[in-house]
Amino acid sequence: KPVLIETMTYRAGHHSTSDDSTRYRGADEIKQWQDAYDPIKRFRTYMEERGWWDATKEQSVRDVHRKTVLDSMEVAEKRAKPTF
């Protein structure tokens, strides 16, 4: 079945380190977009409202992935450094 997905994006940050986007848009506009339309926050709210997600589940996921990353870093740090 064909599906149409319409998306809207908003660049909340600057283009680069030499860019100051508040020169051409207000800081309050940026904050409004971050507060009202942030897709991560919206998806979290959607899942919480349906009882699919909560702070306990989030902490559990964070703990598991933090351990995975730290274990991977430990393995990587023990490897010989490449020589070029």
KEKE-576649 format. One record per atom (N, C-alpha, C): residue number from 1; residue in one letter; atom name; z, x, y. Coordinates in steps of 0.1 Angstrom, whole numbers. Each point is the difference from the previous one (the first is absolute). Layout:
% KEKE-576649
{pt NUM; "A"; "CA"; {Z; X; Y}};
...
This chain:
% KEKE-576649
{pt 1; "K"; "N"; {0; 8; -12}};
{pt 1; "K"; "CA"; {0; -8; 12}};
{pt 1; "K"; "C"; {0; 9; 12}};
{pt 2; "P"; "N"; {-8; -3; 10}};
{pt 2; "P"; "CA"; {0; 7; 12}};
{pt 2; "P"; "C"; {13; -3; 8}};
{pt 3; "V"; "N"; {4; 11; 7}};
{pt 3; "V"; "CA"; {13; -2; 8}};
{pt 3; "V"; "C"; {-3; 7; 14}};
{pt 4; "L"; "N"; {4; -7; 10}};
{pt 4; "L"; "CA"; {-1; 6; 14}};
{pt 4; "L"; "C"; {14; 3; 4}};
{pt 5; "I"; "N"; {2; 13; 4}};
{pt 5; "I"; "CA"; {13; 4; 6}};
{pt 5; "I"; "C"; {-2; 4; 14}};
{pt 6; "E"; "N"; {7; -7; 9}};
{pt 6; "E"; "CA"; {-1; 4; 14}};
{pt 6; "E"; "C"; {12; 8; 4}};
{pt 7; "T"; "N"; {-2; 11; 6}};
{pt 7; "T"; "CA"; {12; 8; 4}};
{pt 7; "T"; "C"; {-1; 4; 15}};
{pt 8; "M"; "N"; {12; 2; 5}};
{pt 8; "M"; "CA"; {1; 4; 14}};
{pt 8; "M"; "C"; {9; 12; 0}};
{pt 9; "T"; "N"; {-4; 11; 7}};
{pt 9; "T"; "CA"; {8; 12; 1}};
{pt 9; "T"; "C"; {4; 3; 14}};
{pt 10; "Y"; "N"; {10; 7; 2}};
{pt 10; "Y"; "CA"; {5; 4; 13}};
{pt 10; "Y"; "C"; {5; 15; -2}};
{pt 11; "R"; "N"; {-5; 9; 8}};
{pt 11; "R"; "CA"; {5; 13; 0}};
{pt 11; "R"; "C"; {12; 2; 8}};
{pt 12; "A"; "N"; {12; 1; -6}};
{pt 12; "A"; "CA"; {12; 0; 7}};
{pt 12; "A"; "C"; {3; 14; 6}};
{pt 13; "G"; "N"; {-6; 10; -6}};
{pt 13; "G"; "CA"; {2; 14; 5}};
{pt 13; "G"; "C"; {-11; 4; 9}};
{pt 14; "H"; "N"; {2; 13; 4}};
{pt 14; "H"; "CA"; {-10; 6; 8}};
{pt 14; "H"; "C"; {-12; 5; -8}};
{pt 15; "H"; "N"; {-12; 2; 6}};
{pt 15; "H"; "CA"; {-11; 6; -7}};
{pt 15; "H"; "C"; {2; 14; -5}};
{pt 16; "S"; "N"; {7; 7; 8}};
{pt 16; "S"; "CA"; {3; 14; -3}};
{pt 16; "S"; "C"; {12; 5; 7}};
{pt 17; "T"; "N"; {4; 12; -2}};
{pt 17; "T"; "CA"; {12; 6; 8}};
{pt 17; "T"; "C"; {-3; 1; 14}};
{pt 18; "S"; "N"; {-13; 1; 4}};
{pt 18; "S"; "CA"; {-3; 1; 14}};
{pt 18; "S"; "C"; {-2; -14; 7}};
{pt 19; "D"; "N"; {1; -10; -7}};
{pt 19; "D"; "CA"; {-2; -14; 5}};
{pt 19; "D"; "C"; {13; -7; 3}};
{pt 20; "D"; "N"; {1; -7; 11}};
{pt 20; "D"; "CA"; {12; -8; 3}};
{pt 20; "D"; "C"; {-5; -14; 1}};
{pt 21; "S"; "N"; {1; -8; -10}};
{pt 21; "S"; "CA"; {-6; -14; 0}};
{pt 21; "S"; "C"; {7; -9; 10}};
{pt 22; "T"; "N"; {12; 4; 5}};
{pt 22; "T"; "CA"; {6; -9; 10}};
{pt 22; "T"; "C"; {-6; 1; 13}};
{pt 23; "R"; "N"; {-10; 9; 2}};
{pt 23; "R"; "CA"; {-8; 1; 12}};
{pt 23; "R"; "C"; {-9; -12; 1}};
{pt 24; "Y"; "N"; {-5; -6; -11}};
{pt 24; "Y"; "CA"; {-9; -11; 1}};
{pt 24; "Y"; "C"; {5; -12; -7}};
{pt 25; "R"; "N"; {12; -1; -5}};
{pt 25; "R"; "CA"; {7; -12; -5}};
{pt 25; "R"; "C"; {15; 2; 2}};
{pt 26; "G"; "N"; {7; -11; 2}};
{pt 26; "G"; "CA"; {14; 1; 2}};
{pt 26; "G"; "C"; {8; 2; -12}};
{pt 27; "A"; "N"; {11; 7; 1}};
{pt 27; "A"; "CA"; {9; 3; -11}};
{pt 27; "A"; "C"; {5; -13; -6}};
{pt 28; "D"; "N"; {2; -11; 9}};
{pt 28; "D"; "CA"; {4; -13; -5}};
{pt 28; "D"; "C"; {-10; -6; -9}};
{pt 29; "E"; "N"; {-13; 2; 3}};
{pt 29; "E"; "CA"; {-11; -5; -8}};
{pt 29; "E"; "C"; {1; 6; -14}};
{pt 30; "I"; "N"; {2; 13; -1}};
{pt 30; "I"; "CA"; {1; 7; -12}};
{pt 30; "I"; "C"; {11; -5; -8}};
{pt 31; "K"; "N"; {12; -1; 6}};
{pt 31; "K"; "CA"; {12; -5; -7}};
{pt 31; "K"; "C"; {-2; -14; -5}};
{pt 32; "Q"; "N"; {-6; -8; 8}};
{pt 32; "Q"; "CA"; {-3; -14; -5}};
{pt 32; "Q"; "C"; {-8; 0; -13}};
{pt 33; "W"; "N"; {-11; 8; 0}};
{pt 33; "W"; "CA"; {-8; 0; -12}};
{pt 33; "W"; "C"; {8; 6; -12}};
{pt 34; "Q"; "N"; {8; 10; 3}};
{pt 34; "Q"; "CA"; {8; 6; -11}};
{pt 34; "Q"; "C"; {10; -10; -6}};
{pt 35; "D"; "N"; {6; -8; 9}};
{pt 35; "D"; "CA"; {10; -9; -4}};
{pt 35; "D"; "C"; {-5; -13; -7}};
{pt 36; "A"; "N"; {-11; -5; 6}};
{pt 36; "A"; "CA"; {-6; -13; -4}};
{pt 36; "A"; "C"; {-10; 1; -11}};
{pt 37; "Y"; "N"; {-8; 11; -1}};
{pt 37; "Y"; "CA"; {-11; 1; -8}};
{pt 37; "Y"; "C"; {-1; 11; -10}};
{pt 38; "D"; "N"; {11; 8; -1}};
{pt 38; "D"; "CA"; {0; 11; -9}};
{pt 38; "D"; "C"; {-2; -5; -14}};
{pt 39; "P"; "N"; {-10; 4; -8}};
{pt 39; "P"; "CA"; {-3; -5; -13}};
{pt 39; "P"; "C"; {10; 3; -10}};
{pt 40; "I"; "N"; {7; 11; 1}};
{pt 40; "I"; "CA"; {11; 3; -10}};
{pt 40; "I"; "C"; {12; -9; 2}};
{pt 41; "K"; "N"; {3; -2; 13}};
{pt 41; "K"; "CA"; {11; -10; 3}};
{pt 41; "K"; "C"; {-3; -14; -5}};
{pt 42; "R"; "N"; {-12; -4; 3}};
{pt 42; "R"; "CA"; {-5; -13; -3}};
{pt 42; "R"; "C"; {0; -2; -15}};
{pt 43; "F"; "N"; {-4; 10; -8}};
{pt 43; "F"; "CA"; {-1; -2; -14}};
{pt 43; "F"; "C"; {14; 0; -6}};
{pt 44; "R"; "N"; {9; 8; 6}};
{pt 44; "R"; "CA"; {14; 1; -5}};
{pt 44; "R"; "C"; {6; -14; 2}};
{pt 45; "T"; "N"; {-2; -6; 12}};
{pt 45; "T"; "CA"; {6; -13; 3}};
{pt 45; "T"; "C"; {-6; -11; -10}};
{pt 46; "Y"; "N"; {-13; 1; -2}};
{pt 46; "Y"; "CA"; {-6; -9; -10}};
{pt 46; "Y"; "C"; {6; 1; -14}};
{pt 47; "M"; "N"; {2; 12; -4}};
{pt 47; "M"; "CA"; {7; 2; -14}};
{pt 47; "M"; "C"; {14; -4; 0}};
{pt 48; "E"; "N"; {8; 3; 11}};
{pt 48; "E"; "CA"; {14; -4; 1}};
{pt 48; "E"; "C"; {1; -15; 0}};
{pt 49; "E"; "N"; {-8; -7; 7}};
{pt 49; "E"; "CA"; {1; -15; 1}};
{pt 49; "E"; "C"; {-3; -6; -13}};
{pt 50; "R"; "N"; {-7; 6; -9}};
{pt 50; "R"; "CA"; {-2; -5; -13}};
{pt 50; "R"; "C"; {9; 5; -11}};
{pt 51; "G"; "N"; {10; 8; 4}};
{pt 51; "G"; "CA"; {10; 6; -9}};
{pt 51; "G"; "C"; {-5; 11; -9}};
{pt 52; "W"; "N"; {-12; 6; 4}};
{pt 52; "W"; "CA"; {-6; 10; -8}};
{pt 52; "W"; "C"; {5; 14; 4}};
{pt 53; "W"; "N"; {7; 1; 11}};
{pt 53; "W"; "CA"; {4; 14; 5}};
{pt 53; "W"; "C"; {13; -2; 8}};
{pt 54; "D"; "N"; {8; 10; -1}};
{pt 54; "D"; "CA"; {12; 1; 8}};
{pt 54; "D"; "C"; {5; 14; 2}};
{pt 55; "A"; "N"; {10; 2; 7}};
{pt 55; "A"; "CA"; {5; 14; 4}};
{pt 55; "A"; "C"; {4; 8; -13}};
{pt 56; "T"; "N"; {5; -7; -10}};
{pt 56; "T"; "CA"; {4; 7; -12}};
{pt 56; "T"; "C"; {-12; 5; -8}};
{pt 57; "K"; "N"; {-10; -8; -1}};
{pt 57; "K"; "CA"; {-12; 4; -7}};
{pt 57; "K"; "C"; {-7; 12; 8}};
{pt 58; "E"; "N"; {0; -1; 13}};
{pt 58; "E"; "CA"; {-6; 10; 8}};
{pt 58; "E"; "C"; {8; 14; -2}};
{pt 59; "Q"; "N"; {13; -1; 0}};
{pt 59; "Q"; "CA"; {8; 12; -2}};
{pt 59; "Q"; "C"; {-3; 6; -13}};
{pt 60; "S"; "N"; {-1; -8; -10}};
{pt 60; "S"; "CA"; {-3; 4; -14}};
{pt 60; "S"; "C"; {-13; 8; -1}};
{pt 61; "V"; "N"; {-10; -6; 6}};
{pt 61; "V"; "CA"; {-14; 6; 1}};
{pt 61; "V"; "C"; {1; 13; 7}};
{pt 62; "R"; "N"; {7; 0; 12}};
{pt 62; "R"; "CA"; {1; 13; 8}};
{pt 62; "R"; "C"; {7; 11; -8}};
{pt 63; "D"; "N"; {10; -4; -7}};
{pt 63; "D"; "CA"; {8; 10; -8}};
{pt 63; "D"; "C"; {-9; 6; -11}};
{pt 64; "V"; "N"; {-7; -9; -7}};
{pt 64; "V"; "CA"; {-9; 5; -11}};
{pt 64; "V"; "C"; {-10; 10; 5}};
{pt 65; "H"; "N"; {-7; -5; 11}};
{pt 65; "H"; "CA"; {-11; 9; 5}};
{pt 65; "H"; "C"; {5; 12; 7}};
{pt 66; "R"; "N"; {12; 0; 6}};
{pt 66; "R"; "CA"; {6; 12; 6}};
{pt 66; "R"; "C"; {2; 10; -11}};
{pt 67; "K"; "N"; {6; -5; -11}};
{pt 67; "K"; "CA"; {3; 10; -11}};
{pt 67; "K"; "C"; {-13; 5; -6}};
{pt 68; "T"; "N"; {-11; -8; -1}};
{pt 68; "T"; "CA"; {-13; 5; -5}};
{pt 68; "T"; "C"; {-5; 11; 10}};
{pt 69; "V"; "N"; {1; -2; 12}};
{pt 69; "V"; "CA"; {-6; 9; 10}};
{pt 69; "V"; "C"; {9; 13; 0}};
{pt 70; "L"; "N"; {13; -1; -1}};
{pt 70; "L"; "CA"; {8; 12; 0}};
{pt 70; "L"; "C"; {-2; 8; -13}};
{pt 71; "D"; "N"; {-1; -7; -11}};
{pt 71; "D"; "CA"; {-3; 7; -13}};
{pt 71; "D"; "C"; {-13; 7; 1}};
{pt 72; "S"; "N"; {-10; -6; 5}};
{pt 72; "S"; "CA"; {-14; 6; 2}};
{pt 72; "S"; "C"; {1; 12; 9}};
{pt 73; "M"; "N"; {7; -1; 11}};
{pt 73; "M"; "CA"; {2; 11; 9}};
{pt 73; "M"; "C"; {6; 12; -7}};
{pt 74; "E"; "N"; {11; -3; -8}};
{pt 74; "E"; "CA"; {7; 11; -8}};
{pt 74; "E"; "C"; {-10; 7; -9}};
{pt 75; "V"; "N"; {-8; -8; -7}};
{pt 75; "V"; "CA"; {-10; 6; -10}};
{pt 75; "V"; "C"; {-10; 9; 8}};
{pt 76; "A"; "N"; {-5; -5; 11}};
{pt 76; "A"; "CA"; {-10; 7; 8}};
{pt 76; "A"; "C"; {6; 12; 6}};
{pt 77; "E"; "N"; {12; 0; 5}};
{pt 77; "E"; "CA"; {6; 12; 6}};
{pt 77; "E"; "C"; {2; 11; -10}};
{pt 78; "K"; "N"; {1; -3; -13}};
{pt 78; "K"; "CA"; {2; 10; -11}};
{pt 78; "K"; "C"; {-13; 7; -4}};
{pt 79; "R"; "N"; {-11; -6; 4}};
{pt 79; "R"; "CA"; {-13; 5; -4}};
{pt 79; "R"; "C"; {-3; 13; 8}};
{pt 80; "A"; "N"; {-8; 8; -5}};
{pt 80; "A"; "CA"; {-5; 12; 7}};
{pt 80; "A"; "C"; {-8; -4; 12}};
{pt 81; "K"; "N"; {1; 7; 11}};
{pt 81; "K"; "CA"; {-8; -2; 11}};
{pt 81; "K"; "C"; {-14; 5; -2}};
{pt 82; "P"; "N"; {-10; -7; 5}};
{pt 82; "P"; "CA"; {-14; 4; -2}};
{pt 82; "P"; "C"; {-3; 13; 8}};
{pt 83; "T"; "N"; {-8; 8; -5}};
{pt 83; "T"; "CA"; {-4; 12; 7}};
{pt 83; "T"; "C"; {-15; -1; 3}};
{pt 84; "F"; "N"; {-4; 3; 12}};
{pt 84; "F"; "CA"; {-14; -2; 4}};
{pt 84; "F"; "C"; {-6; 13; 2}};
